[in-house]
Amino acid sequence: MELLADAAYQGMGAQTGGRVVTPPHRKFKKNAPAWYEERHKQQRKAHSSRRIPVEHGIAHLKNWRSLARHHGCREHMSDIIQAVAGLLSRQQTATRPSASGV
């Protein structure tokens, strides 16, 4: 399984056998060639594009108060996330009455 992470988790790939994938870091600190700057930008954009659905999903879950302000025991967090995801799934598949009321 591949885990897409943000730049805060750089270095985790080596510790997890490459399962954690982070955006590439800069190899040149100064005087980078123009081709490198463009390639680096494209790689970071590609990584970001793959992560955006995950970020949107997390943001959507955090709209629920139990997740946005969760300060309790972390051992129950996975149960809470599954419950909220189930509610969201059910809510999105529920049929809505027509506007005409017929």
DSSP file (Angstrom, degrees, kcal/mol; ACC not computed):
  #  RESIDUE AA STRUCTURE BP1 BP2  ACC     N-H-->O    O-->H-N    N-H-->O    O-->H-N    TCO  KAPPA ALPHA  PHI   PSI    X-CA   Y-CA   Z-CA
    1    1 A M              0   0    0      0, 0.0     2,-0.5     0, 0.0     0, 0.0   0.000 360.0 360.0 360.0 140.8    0.0    0.0    0.0
    2    2 A E        -     0   0    0     18,-0.1     2,-0.6     2,-0.0    18,-0.2  -0.906 360.0-157.2-107.2 128.8    1.2    3.5   -0.8
    3    3 A L  E     -a   20   0A   0     16,-3.8    18,-3.6    -2,-0.5     2,-0.6  -0.925   7.8-147.7-108.3 121.6    0.6    6.4    1.6
    4    4 A L  E     +a   21   0A   0     -2,-0.6     2,-0.3    16,-0.2    18,-0.2  -0.791  27.0 174.6 -89.7 120.7    0.7    9.9    0.1
    5    5 A A        -     0   0    0     16,-3.0     2,-0.1    -2,-0.6    46,-0.1  -0.794  28.3-111.9-122.6 164.0    1.9   12.3    2.7
    6    6 A D    >   -     0   0    0     -2,-0.3     3,-2.0    16,-0.2    -1,-0.1  -0.284  47.6 -84.6 -87.1-178.8    2.8   16.0    2.7
    7    7 A A  G >  S+     0   0    0      1,-0.3     3,-1.6     2,-0.2    15,-0.1   0.689 119.0  75.1 -63.1 -19.9    6.3   17.5    3.1
    8    8 A A  G 3  S+     0   0    0      1,-0.3    -1,-0.3     3,-0.0    14,-0.0   0.728  95.2  52.5 -64.4 -19.7    6.1   17.3    6.9
    9    9 A Y  G X  S+     0   0    0     -3,-2.0     3,-2.1    12,-0.1     4,-0.3   0.150  74.8 142.3-103.6  18.0    6.7   13.5    6.6
   10   10 A Q  T <   +     0   0    0     -3,-1.6    11,-0.1     1,-0.3    -4,-0.0  -0.356  66.4  34.6 -60.5 138.5    9.8   13.6    4.4
   11   11 A G  T 3> S+     0   0    0      9,-0.1     4,-0.9    -2,-0.0     3,-0.4   0.113  88.8  98.9 100.8 -19.4   12.2   10.9    5.5
   12   12 A M  H <> S+     0   0    0     -3,-2.1     4,-1.6     1,-0.2     8,-0.2   0.779  70.2  69.2 -70.1 -25.8    9.4    8.4    6.4
   13   13 A G  H  4>S+     0   0    0     -4,-0.3     5,-3.6     1,-0.2     6,-0.4   0.899  99.1  48.4 -59.3 -41.0    9.8    6.7    3.1
   14   14 A A  H >45S+     0   0    0     -3,-0.4     3,-0.5     1,-0.2    -1,-0.2   0.848 112.6  48.9 -67.1 -34.1   13.2    5.3    4.1
   15   15 A Q  H 3<5S+     0   0    0     -4,-0.9    -1,-0.2     1,-0.2    -2,-0.2   0.714 116.4  41.6 -78.4 -20.5   11.7    4.1    7.4
   16   16 A T  T ><5S-     0   0    0     -4,-1.6     3,-0.7    -3,-0.2    -1,-0.2   0.194 116.2-103.0-113.8  15.0    8.7    2.4    5.9
   17   17 A G  T < 5S-     0   0    0     -3,-0.5    -3,-0.2    -4,-0.3    -4,-0.1   0.811  79.5 -53.6  69.5  29.3   10.3    0.7    2.9
   18   18 A G  T 3 <S+     0   0    0     -5,-3.6    -1,-0.2    -6,-0.2    -5,-0.1   0.531 107.7 119.1  84.8   7.0    9.0    3.3    0.4
   19   19 A R    <   +     0   0    0     -3,-0.7   -16,-3.8    -6,-0.4     2,-0.7   0.825  63.4  67.8 -75.4 -29.8    5.4    3.0    1.4
   20   20 A V  E    S-a    3   0A   0     -8,-0.2     2,-0.5   -18,-0.2   -16,-0.2  -0.824  73.0-164.4 -92.5 119.7    5.1    6.7    2.5
   21   21 A V  E     +a    4   0A   0    -18,-3.6   -16,-3.0    -2,-0.7   -12,-0.1  -0.915  10.3 177.8-109.6 122.3    5.5    8.9   -0.5
   22   22 A T        -     0   0    0     -2,-0.5   -16,-0.2   -18,-0.2   -15,-0.1  -0.763  40.3 -84.4-116.3 163.8    6.2   12.6    0.0
   23   23 A P        -     0   0    0      0, 0.0    21,-0.1     0, 0.0    -1,-0.1  -0.360  59.6 -92.9 -64.2 150.1    6.8   15.4   -2.4
   24   24 A P        -     0   0    0      0, 0.0     2,-0.2     0, 0.0   -17,-0.1  -0.340  38.6-136.4 -66.0 143.0   10.4   15.6   -3.7
   25   25 A H        -     0   0    0      1,-0.1     2,-0.2    -3,-0.1    -3,-0.0  -0.579  32.5 -86.0 -94.4 164.4   12.7   17.9   -1.7
   26   26 A R        -     0   0    0     -2,-0.2    -1,-0.1     1,-0.2     3,-0.1  -0.483  30.4-171.5 -73.0 133.2   15.2   20.2   -3.4
   27   27 A K  S    S+     0   0    0     -2,-0.2     2,-0.6     1,-0.2    -1,-0.2   0.723  78.7  55.7 -91.4 -26.7   18.6   18.8   -4.3
   28   28 A F        -     0   0    0      1,-0.2    -1,-0.2     5,-0.1     4,-0.1  -0.928  57.6-178.7-107.6 122.4   20.0   22.2   -5.2
   29   29 A K  S    S+     0   0    0     -2,-0.6     2,-0.3     1,-0.2    -1,-0.2   0.875  74.8  15.8 -82.8 -40.5   19.8   24.9   -2.5
   30   30 A K  S    S+     0   0    0      1,-0.2    -1,-0.2     0, 0.0     0, 0.0  -0.936 122.7  15.1-132.4 154.3   21.4   27.6   -4.7
   31   31 A N  S    S-     0   0    0     -2,-0.3    -1,-0.2     1,-0.2    -2,-0.1   0.860  73.3-179.2  54.4  44.6   22.1   28.0   -8.4
   32   32 A A        -     0   0    0     -4,-0.1    -1,-0.2    -3,-0.1     5,-0.0  -0.505  32.6-105.9 -72.8 141.7   19.8   25.3   -9.6
   33   33 A P     >  -     0   0    0      0, 0.0     4,-1.8     0, 0.0     3,-0.4  -0.321  26.8-116.9 -64.3 152.6   19.6   24.7  -13.4
   34   34 A A  H  > S+     0   0    0      1,-0.2     4,-1.9     2,-0.2     5,-0.2   0.880 114.7  55.5 -59.7 -40.2   16.5   25.9  -15.1
   35   35 A W  H  > S+     0   0    0      1,-0.2     4,-2.2     2,-0.2    -1,-0.2   0.861 106.4  51.9 -62.0 -35.1   15.5   22.4  -16.2
   36   36 A Y  H  > S+     0   0    0     -3,-0.4     4,-3.0     2,-0.2     5,-0.2   0.913 106.4  52.5 -68.7 -42.3   15.7   21.2  -12.5
   37   37 A E  H  X S+     0   0    0     -4,-1.8     4,-2.1     1,-0.2    -2,-0.2   0.915 112.3  45.6 -58.8 -44.3   13.4   24.0  -11.3
   38   38 A E  H  X S+     0   0    0     -4,-1.9     4,-2.2     2,-0.2    -1,-0.2   0.917 114.4  47.5 -66.7 -43.8   10.8   23.1  -13.9
   39   39 A R  H  X S+     0   0    0     -4,-2.2     4,-2.4     2,-0.2    -2,-0.2   0.915 111.8  50.3 -64.1 -43.1   11.0   19.4  -13.2
   40   40 A H  H  X S+     0   0    0     -4,-3.0     4,-2.2     1,-0.2    -1,-0.2   0.912 110.7  49.7 -61.2 -43.1   10.8   19.9   -9.4
   41   41 A K  H  X S+     0   0    0     -4,-2.1     4,-2.1    -5,-0.2    -1,-0.2   0.902 111.1  49.0 -62.8 -42.4    7.8   22.1   -9.9
   42   42 A Q  H  X S+     0   0    0     -4,-2.2     4,-2.3     2,-0.2    -2,-0.2   0.890 110.9  50.1 -65.2 -40.5    6.1   19.4  -12.1
   43   43 A Q  H  X S+     0   0    0     -4,-2.4     4,-2.2     2,-0.2    -2,-0.2   0.909 111.6  47.6 -65.8 -42.0    6.8   16.6   -9.6
   44   44 A R  H  X S+     0   0    0     -4,-2.2     4,-2.5     1,-0.2    -1,-0.2   0.889 112.4  49.9 -66.7 -38.5    5.4   18.6   -6.7
   45   45 A K  H  X S+     0   0    0     -4,-2.1     4,-2.4     2,-0.2    -2,-0.2   0.899 109.9  50.5 -66.3 -40.3    2.3   19.5   -8.7
   46   46 A A  H  X S+     0   0    0     -4,-2.3     4,-1.5     2,-0.2    -2,-0.2   0.913 112.3  47.1 -63.6 -42.3    1.8   15.8   -9.7
   47   47 A H  H  X S+     0   0    0     -4,-2.2     4,-1.5     1,-0.2    -2,-0.2   0.925 112.5  49.5 -64.5 -44.1    2.1   14.8   -6.0
   48   48 A S  H  X S+     0   0    0     -4,-2.5     4,-1.6     1,-0.2    -2,-0.2   0.881 107.5  54.7 -62.2 -39.6   -0.3   17.5   -4.9
   49   49 A S  H  < S+     0   0    0     -4,-2.4    -1,-0.2     1,-0.2    -2,-0.2   0.845 108.7  48.4 -64.5 -34.0   -2.8   16.5   -7.6
   50   50 A R  H  < S+     0   0    0     -4,-1.5     4,-0.3     1,-0.2    -1,-0.2   0.800 114.5  46.4 -74.7 -28.3   -2.8   12.9   -6.3
   51   51 A R  H >X S+     0   0    0     -4,-1.5     4,-2.2     1,-0.2     3,-0.7   0.699  88.2  85.4 -86.8 -20.6   -3.3   14.1   -2.7
   52   52 A I  H 3X S+     0   0    0     -4,-1.6     4,-2.5     1,-0.3     5,-0.2   0.842  86.7  52.9 -58.6 -39.2   -6.0   16.6   -3.2
   53   53 A P  H 3> S+     0   0    0      0, 0.0     4,-2.1     0, 0.0    -1,-0.3   0.895 110.7  49.4 -62.6 -35.3   -8.9   14.1   -3.0
   54   54 A V  H <> S+     0   0    0     -3,-0.7     4,-2.5    -4,-0.3    -2,-0.2   0.939 110.9  48.7 -65.5 -46.7   -7.5   12.9    0.4
   55   55 A E  H  X S+     0   0    0     -4,-2.2     4,-2.5     1,-0.2    -1,-0.2   0.894 111.7  49.6 -61.1 -40.8   -7.2   16.4    1.7
   56   56 A H  H  X S+     0   0    0     -4,-2.5     4,-2.4    -5,-0.2    -1,-0.2   0.897 110.2  51.0 -65.8 -39.3  -10.8   17.2    0.6
   57   57 A G  H  X S+     0   0    0     -4,-2.1     4,-2.2    -5,-0.2    -2,-0.2   0.916 111.1  47.4 -63.0 -43.4  -12.0   14.1    2.3
   58   58 A I  H  X S+     0   0    0     -4,-2.5     4,-2.2     2,-0.2    -2,-0.2   0.922 112.4  49.9 -63.9 -43.8  -10.3   14.9    5.6
   59   59 A A  H  X S+     0   0    0     -4,-2.5     4,-0.7     1,-0.2    -2,-0.2   0.899 110.0  51.1 -61.7 -40.0  -11.6   18.5    5.4
   60   60 A H  H >< S+     0   0    0     -4,-2.4     3,-0.8     1,-0.2     4,-0.3   0.909 110.5  48.4 -65.2 -41.5  -15.1   17.2    4.8
   61   61 A L  H >< S+     0   0    0     -4,-2.2     3,-1.6     1,-0.2     6,-0.3   0.863 104.8  59.8 -65.0 -35.2  -14.9   14.8    7.8
   62   62 A K  H 3< S+     0   0    0     -4,-2.2     6,-0.3     1,-0.3    -1,-0.2   0.651  86.2  76.5 -70.8 -13.1  -13.6   17.6   10.0
   63   63 A N  T << S+     0   0    0     -3,-0.8     2,-0.5    -4,-0.7    -1,-0.3   0.742  78.2  87.3 -65.9 -20.7  -16.8   19.5    9.4
   64   64 A W  S X> S-     0   0    0     -3,-1.6     4,-2.3    -4,-0.3     3,-1.7  -0.697  84.7-134.9 -80.5 127.5  -18.3   17.1   11.8
   65   65 A R  H 3> S+     0   0    0     -2,-0.5     4,-2.2     1,-0.3    -1,-0.1   0.821 100.5  62.7 -54.0 -37.6  -17.9   18.6   15.3
   66   66 A S  H 34 S+     0   0    0      1,-0.2    -1,-0.3     2,-0.2    -4,-0.1   0.795 114.4  34.1 -63.0 -26.4  -16.8   15.2   16.8
   67   67 A L  H X4 S+     0   0    0     -3,-1.7     3,-0.9    -6,-0.3    -2,-0.2   0.812 114.8  54.9 -94.7 -35.9  -13.7   15.3   14.6
   68   68 A A  H 3< S+     0   0    0     -4,-2.3    -2,-0.2    -6,-0.3    -3,-0.2   0.838 123.7  26.1 -67.7 -31.5  -13.0   19.0   14.4
   69   69 A R  T 3< S+     0   0    0     -4,-2.2     2,-0.7    -5,-0.2    -1,-0.2  -0.074  82.3 147.9-122.0  32.8  -12.8   19.3   18.2
   70   70 A H    <   +     0   0    0     -3,-0.9    -3,-0.1     1,-0.2    -4,-0.1  -0.589   0.7 149.9 -76.3 113.9  -11.8   15.8   19.2
   71   71 A H        +     0   0    0     -2,-0.7    -1,-0.2     2,-0.0     3,-0.1   0.269  44.6  98.3-121.0   5.9   -9.7   16.0   22.3
   72   72 A G  S    S-     0   0    0      1,-0.2     2,-0.2    -3,-0.1     5,-0.1   0.131  88.0 -39.4 -82.9-162.1  -10.6   12.6   23.7
   73   73 A C    >   -     0   0    0      1,-0.1     3,-1.1     2,-0.0    -1,-0.2  -0.421  46.9-146.1 -65.4 127.8   -9.0    9.3   23.7
   74   74 A R  G >  S+     0   0    0      1,-0.2     3,-1.4    -2,-0.2     4,-0.4   0.657  88.0  79.5 -72.5 -16.0   -7.4    8.5   20.3
   75   75 A E  G 3  S+     0   0    0      1,-0.3    -1,-0.2     2,-0.1     4,-0.2   0.734  96.2  46.1 -66.6 -19.5   -8.2    4.8   20.6
   76   76 A H  G <> S+     0   0    0     -3,-1.1     4,-2.0     1,-0.1    -1,-0.3   0.428  85.2  95.3 -98.9  -1.0  -11.8    5.5   19.5
   77   77 A M  H <> S+     0   0    0     -3,-1.4     4,-2.6     1,-0.2     5,-0.2   0.887  81.4  52.6 -61.3 -41.5  -10.9    7.8   16.6
   78   78 A S  H  > S+     0   0    0     -4,-0.4     4,-2.2     1,-0.2    -1,-0.2   0.883 109.3  50.2 -64.8 -36.1  -11.0    5.1   13.9
   79   79 A D  H  > S+     0   0    0     -4,-0.2     4,-2.1    -3,-0.2    -1,-0.2   0.902 111.3  49.1 -65.8 -40.3  -14.5    4.1   15.1
   80   80 A I  H  X S+     0   0    0     -4,-2.0     4,-2.7     2,-0.2     5,-0.2   0.924 110.9  49.6 -64.7 -44.6  -15.7    7.7   15.0
   81   81 A I  H  X S+     0   0    0     -4,-2.6     4,-2.7     1,-0.2     5,-0.2   0.911 111.2  49.2 -63.0 -42.2  -14.3    8.2   11.5
   82   82 A Q  H  X S+     0   0    0     -4,-2.2     4,-2.1     2,-0.2    -1,-0.2   0.891 111.8  49.3 -64.0 -38.6  -16.0    5.0   10.2
   83   83 A A  H  X S+     0   0    0     -4,-2.1     4,-2.2     2,-0.2    -2,-0.2   0.931 113.6  45.0 -66.3 -45.3  -19.3    6.1   11.7
   84   84 A V  H  X S+     0   0    0     -4,-2.7     4,-2.7     2,-0.2    -2,-0.2   0.908 112.3  51.9 -66.1 -41.5  -19.1    9.6   10.2
   85   85 A A  H  X S+     0   0    0     -4,-2.7     4,-2.5    -5,-0.2    -1,-0.2   0.898 110.1  50.0 -61.5 -39.7  -18.0    8.2    6.8
   86   86 A G  H  X S+     0   0    0     -4,-2.1     4,-2.4    -5,-0.2    -1,-0.2   0.907 110.9  48.8 -64.3 -41.5  -21.0    5.8    6.9
   87   87 A L  H  X S+     0   0    0     -4,-2.2     4,-2.6     2,-0.2    -2,-0.2   0.914 112.3  48.5 -64.0 -42.5  -23.3    8.7    7.7
   88   88 A L  H  X S+     0   0    0     -4,-2.7     4,-2.4     2,-0.2    -2,-0.2   0.918 111.7  49.5 -63.6 -42.9  -21.9   10.8    4.9
   89   89 A S  H  X S+     0   0    0     -4,-2.5     4,-1.4     1,-0.2    -2,-0.2   0.923 113.4  46.1 -61.8 -44.4  -22.2    7.9    2.4
   90   90 A R  H  X S+     0   0    0     -4,-2.4     4,-1.0     1,-0.2    -1,-0.2   0.901 112.0  51.7 -64.3 -41.3  -25.8    7.3    3.5
   91   91 A Q  H  < S+     0   0    0     -4,-2.6     3,-0.3     1,-0.2    -2,-0.2   0.888 109.9  48.9 -63.9 -39.7  -26.6   11.0    3.3
   92   92 A Q  H  < S+     0   0    0     -4,-2.4    -1,-0.2     1,-0.2    -2,-0.2   0.764 114.3  44.7 -74.4 -24.7  -25.2   11.3   -0.2
   93   93 A T  H  < S+     0   0    0     -4,-1.4    -1,-0.2    -5,-0.2    -2,-0.2   0.550  87.2 110.5 -96.4  -7.1  -27.1    8.3   -1.6
   94   94 A A  S  < S-     0   0    0     -4,-1.0     2,-0.3    -3,-0.3    -3,-0.0  -0.386  74.1-115.8 -66.2 143.0  -30.4    9.2    0.1
   95   95 A T        -     0   0    0     -2,-0.1    -1,-0.1     1,-0.0    -2,-0.1  -0.619  26.5-143.7 -80.8 139.3  -33.1   10.2   -2.4
   96   96 A R        -     0   0    0     -2,-0.3     3,-0.1     1,-0.1    -1,-0.0  -0.803  20.5-108.1-102.4 142.9  -34.3   13.7   -2.1
   97   97 A P        -     0   0    0      0, 0.0    -1,-0.1     0, 0.0     2,-0.0  -0.345  42.6-100.2 -66.8 151.6  -37.9   14.8   -2.6
   98   98 A S    >   -     0   0    0      1,-0.1     3,-1.0     2,-0.0     0, 0.0  -0.300  24.9-117.8 -70.4 157.8  -38.6   16.7   -5.8
   99   99 A A  T 3  S+     0   0    0      1,-0.2    -1,-0.1     2,-0.1     0, 0.0   0.763 112.2  60.2 -67.4 -26.1  -39.0   20.5   -5.6
  100  100 A S  T 3  S-     0   0    0      1,-0.1    -1,-0.2     0, 0.0    -2,-0.0   0.655 104.4-128.3 -79.0 -14.3  -42.6   20.4   -6.8
  101  101 A G    <         0   0    0     -3,-1.0    -2,-0.1     1,-0.1    -1,-0.1   0.616 360.0 360.0  79.4  11.1  -43.6   18.3   -3.8
  102  102 A V              0   0    0      0, 0.0    -3,-0.1     0, 0.0    -1,-0.1   0.432 360.0 360.0 -91.7 360.0  -45.2   15.6   -6.0
